[in-house]
């Protein structure tokens, strides 16, 4: 996952360089690299590879899960990760984050808590997926997932996964709806 992330990141930087050269033929390579490094540090992406943030989050989630699952049962990882993701969600809604000054590129970066929340949210889904790998095909789990999916039609809830924030509805329901959708798709196909 890290190799595809780096590949698409470098491809995006090359694409940005080509666009900048076309717009401003006398652009300095030093200024361009300084701006791209600032963009990567601020957003973990460059504009032309906006969706590659997911690869980095999944890579970190897999490493954390592999480290934790040797010591803790996956169900407990999911429970603790959910409450951590929810705590970060609440903190993010109140503007918590970390400011970092980087003198070499003359910038101040605000790291909002949403990356931490996204990693925790990813751990919830990853560890529950591991825990339910075989259990998801049991009749009672399928029925519960189906009922949750029907409940989604009555009480819609959505999460913007990248910023770990609700688009609408309830955070807990959105996590459960996402998990129920995965279980239904796995059972149907």
Secondary structure, DSSP 8 states (H G I E B T S, - for coil): -HHHHHHHHHHHHHHHHHHHHHH-TT--HHHHHHHHHHHHHHHSS-GGGGGGHHHHHHHHHHHHHHHHHTTS-HHHHHHHHHHHHHHHHHHHHTT-EEEEEEGGGTEEEEEETHHHHHHHHHHHHHHHHHHTTTGGGSHHHHHHHHHHHHHHHHS--EEETTTTEEEES-HHHHHHHHHHHHHHHHHH-
